[in-house]
Structure formats: C-alpha cells, structure tokens
Amino acid sequence: MRIEDIRALTRATPFRPFRVYLTNGETYDVHHPDMLLATLGAVHIAAPAPEGPPNNGGSVRIVSLVHIVKIEYLPPPASANSNGAVG
C-alpha cells in the first residue's frame, strides 16, 4: 500500500470511514481521520477499547505498510426512520 493513498483517505472531505485489512487477517475500522497516522513505512492506528465507542482510541497499533492488503469504505450507518426504528 502506498502512503499517498492512505493519506488521501484520511484527508478526504467529507471523510468516509474505512476498514484496513492486514496480511495476518486482522482488520481495523477507522471512523475518524485522527484515528490513523501514516508515516514513512508504517501507519499508526488507534484501536478503540472493546467497551468504548468506536471513535475512542484505547491503544495504538503500528503496522508496516507492506502488511496492508486492502482498504475499503465502511457501509454508511443505518438511518432511523420517522418512528425512531433503525431500518
């Protein structure tokens, strides 16, 4: 994966959440541009604490760029209809 491609995702306006897939099968969801920092050769990904909201970083994973297999956008969140039910 190229650093320029990752930086383009985090700098996009409007930002679209995305999922990072690694060679070992792990995935990380990035819900906010500040949750990922792309540096030369690696990315630093804020991983939320299991009991917290997805945009609250609990720890940081440092991943080599060569281990990123693909990145894809996350589906938009389900919207609530007029009676408050998700659908």
Stockholm file with secondary structure:
# STOCKHOLM 1.0

chainA/1-87         MRIEDIRALTRATPFRPFRVYLTNGETYDVHHPDMLLATLGAVHIAAPAPEGPPNNGGSVRIVSLVHIVKIEYLPPPASANSNGAVG
#=GR chainA/1-87 SS CCHHHHHHHHHCSSCCCEEEEETTSCEEEECSGGGEEEETTEEEEEEECTTSCTTSEEEEEEEEGGGEEEEEECCCCCCBCTTSCBC
#=GC SS_cons        CCHHHHHHHHHCSSCCCEEEEETTSCEEEECSGGGEEEETTEEEEEEECTTSCTTSEEEEEEEEGGGEEEEEECCCCCCBCTTSCBC
//
